Amino acid sequence: MAQTLATGAEGAFAGRTHGQTVSKTASPAYQAYQILHIAFTIAPIIAGVGAVIVFLPQILLLFLFIGFLGVSMYAITAFLETRLTAWNTHPADQTTFAVGG
């Protein structure tokens, strides 16, 4: 018969056993090893991946917004620069070069 890790002093790790069971004949040292293995390797990995997944949509939206601003600001700047330079020049100031003879 098997006993889950979520009994007794190991109750703090309830829900983090991922279906692992410990037989009643396992030594206390081995049971402690399994609990520490879950506590110090599996649980932090799941927590770290979960933290990244939570913020991933916000990071992607931020990059999308910054990219959109970069493209639109380039277009707006080019438009305004063209208008300002066209407004500041007079047709008589432009020099035409003849090519050929």
Helices and strands as residue ranges (DSSP letters): E 2-4, G 8-13, E 21-23, H 28-37, I 38-42, H 43-88, G 91-93
